[in-house]
Amino acid sequence: MIKIVYFARLREALGKTSEDFQLPAGVHDVKGLREALIARGGNWATELAVTRPVRAAVNQDMARDDTALADGDEVAFFPPVTGG
């Protein structure tokens, strides 16, 4: 089981701030997790689509698609932040 946290527009569009999530068999990295969430369809498919800018952090460290996941990890998804 991992904990997923959603920030900014993702939190608003998905209607969740966080959730506990059991990693499906064969899902071992951030890319696989994102694909599993996209498979939910609807806003999940729209907001997490690979064409949308979404960043991820695992245990509060910036992550890449190939960052490995393990039980107990916290994964955060958020849009890129721009400064001004």
Solvent accessible surface area in square Angstrom, and as a share of the most:
residue,aa,sasa,rsa
1,M,101,0.45
2,I,3,0.01
3,K,86,0.36
4,I,0,0.00
5,V,24,0.14
6,Y,1,0.00
7,F,89,0.37
8,A,46,0.36
9,R,58,0.21
10,L,0,0.00
11,R,95,0.35
12,E,141,0.63
13,A,33,0.25
14,L,18,0.09
15,G,66,0.64
16,K,77,0.32
17,T,80,0.47
18,S,42,0.27
19,E,23,0.11
20,D,101,0.52
21,F,25,0.11
22,Q,111,0.50
23,L,28,0.14
24,P,57,0.36
25,A,109,0.85
26,G,63,0.60
27,V,20,0.11
28,H,125,0.56
29,D,41,0.21
30,V,4,0.02
31,K,105,0.44
32,G,13,0.12
33,L,0,0.00
34,R,29,0.11
35,E,87,0.39
36,A,25,0.19
37,L,0,0.00
38,I,42,0.21
39,A,86,0.66
40,R,99,0.36
41,G,25,0.24
42,G,61,0.59
43,N,81,0.42
44,W,36,0.13
45,A,34,0.27
46,T,73,0.43
47,E,21,0.09
48,L,0,0.00
49,A,27,0.21
50,V,124,0.71
51,T,121,0.70
52,R,78,0.29
53,P,81,0.51
54,V,21,0.12
55,R,119,0.43
56,A,8,0.06
57,A,9,0.07
58,V,13,0.08
59,N,77,0.40
60,Q,158,0.70
61,D,99,0.51
62,M,122,0.54
63,A,18,0.14
64,R,170,0.62
65,D,78,0.40
66,D,86,0.45
67,T,41,0.24
68,A,76,0.59
69,L,16,0.08
70,A,58,0.45
71,D,106,0.55
72,G,67,0.65
73,D,19,0.10
74,E,55,0.25
75,V,0,0.00
76,A,13,0.10
77,F,1,0.00
78,F,41,0.17
79,P,22,0.14
80,P,47,0.29
81,V,133,0.76
82,T,123,0.72
83,G,81,0.78
84,G,132,1.27
